């Protein structure tokens, strides 16, 4: 799939809508609505699922996931910074082996049903941002391949650019369903897109 077309910048009042709504509804940031919109369209998470949330801080995605899985499920939130959600926090840089080891330890003998990644690099406004985003997304995919059960689901944020199609193809090899999606809560000028993948294949096609 090719990169999505970025629409013109929305009015200030609309840009602020999700920020205001997050404050009113108790989410730490507007990012929570991106996952809610992905969930509404693709039904990535189910009750009682075990979910891994990479780059979880401040905790909006973990909060949303915890609400969906309920008491019968579990959310493991991985980030260097503390996560503002009632989940199991694995502290660490997700690009490091010891963090993956910590995630696996938190999982125990089982596997995850869903891996989420809203990882984002520190942006500079240059083409380097795209390359750094893909670098983080590649680490997220490696973690997904190590921790997902057969037929599990995966969502990852990546910035659009020349490396996007190659990364999308790499994800597609490991999942039956794979699609790029821009939630309505995404800022209009943002280069980000979410790769939504379902039904993990333990042996890539």
N, C-alpha and C positions, 0 to 999 in steps of 0.2 A: 504494500500500500504506500502511496506517496503521501507527503506531508499535507496536512489540512491547510486551507487558506485562512489566514488570520484576518478577521473583519476589522473595520475601522473602530477607533476607540469609542467606547460607549460614554454617554453623559456621566458627569460626576455623580449625580444622584443615584444612577444605576450601579456605578462602580462601588458605591458605599453601601448598597443594599445588603449584601451578604455580611459585611463587617458589622453593620448595625444588628442584623438578625442573629449573628453569632453571639454578640454581647447580650442580647435579650434572652436567648435560649440556652446560655451557659456553655457554649463551646469556646475553646481558647483562641480559635482563629476561623476565618472564612473557609479554610481548606476542608473543614468537616463537610460542607455542602457538596464539594466535588465528589467525595466518596458516597455520600447519600444519593447523588444523581447517578453515579456509576452503578450503585446497588439497585436503584429503581429500574434501570434499563436492562442490566445484565444478570442480576440476582447472583452475585459472586459469593456472598456469605449466607450461611443458613444457621438456624438455631442449633446449639450444641457443637458448633464447629470449633476447631483449634486454629487460631489465626496468629500469624507472625506479622508484626508491623515494623518495617525497617525505616529508620529516620523518623521515629515516631514523635519526637518533641515538636511542639509543646503538648500534643496529645489528642488533637481533634479526631484523627482517624481511629486511634485506639478507643476513644470514647464511643464513637459511632459503632465500631466493631463489637465492643463489649455489650452495647445495648442490643445488638442483633443476636449474638450467640447466647445471651442470657446466662443464667446460673449453671446450666448444663454444659456450657462451653468455656473457652479460655482464650485470653489474648496475651501474647508475649510481645512486649514493646522493646525494641532495641534502638538505643541512641546514646550519644555521649552525654547529652543533657537530660535532666530529670523529666519525666512524663507526667502531665497533669491528668491522670486517668487511673481508675482502680484496676490496674493490670499488673502483670509480672514484668518488672523492668530489668532488662539485661543492659548494663552500662558498657558502652564501648563503641569504637569506630567500626562500622560494618564492612570496611574494606580490609580488616585485619583478621587473621586466622583465629585469634583467641576469642574474638566476638562470635564468630560462627560456632566455636566450641561451647561458648556460654549459651548460645541459643539451643544447640543440640542437648546440652545438659538440662535446660529448662523444659525441653520437649519430653525428656525421659525416653522410654522405649518406643513411644508412638511417633507418628508423623503429623505434619500440619495439613489441614484441609485447605488453607488459603495463605498465600504470602502476598503482602501489600508493601509497596515502596513508594513513598512520596519524597524520596531523597532529592536534594537539590544542591548544586554547588554554590559557593559564594560567587555572585555574578559580577562581571566587569563591564558588560555591554559590548564585548567583542566576541569573535568566533570561538574563542577559547571556551566560553561558557558551554557551547554545544558539545565540544569534545569532553569536557569534564562531566557533563550530564550523562553522556553515553558511558563513560568510564564507571560512574556510580551505578548506572542501570545494568551494566555487565556483571558487577559484583552482586547486585540484587538477584539477577538470573542464576548465578552460580549458587547462591544460598537457596533459591527456590528449588533448583535441581537436587540439592543435597537434603532438603527437608520436607518436600511435598510428598504426600501419598499419591498413588496412582489415581488419576482423574481429578486431582486437586486443581485449584484455580489461582490465578496470579494477576496482579495489577501493578504496573510500574509507570512512573512519570519519566518522560525523557523530553529534552528540547529538540525541536525540529531542526534539521540541517542535513548536510551531505552524508552523514553516517547513519541517519535514521532508518533508511530502507534496509540497510545491511543488518542493523540490530533487530528490526521488526522480523526479518526473515529468520534470524537466529532463534527468536522466541517461537515463531511459528513452527519450527522443526520439532519443538518439544510439546506442543499443545494441539489438540484437535481443532479448537476454535481460537482465532486470533484477530483482533480488530483494534484500530486506532480510534480514540474517542476524545472529544473536547467537551467537558461538562460545561453547563451554562454558567457555573460559578467561576470559571476561569476568566481572568481579565483579558479583554479583547486584544491587547497588544502583546500578550504573553506568547512566547514561542513554545510553551509546553503542550504536550499531548500525552494522553494516557494509553498505554498498550494494555488491552484487556484480553486475557488469555484463559481459556477454560479447558478442562479435561486433560491434565498432564499425562504425557507419555514418558514412562521411565526410560524407554529406549527411543531416542530421537529418530524421526523419519528421514 
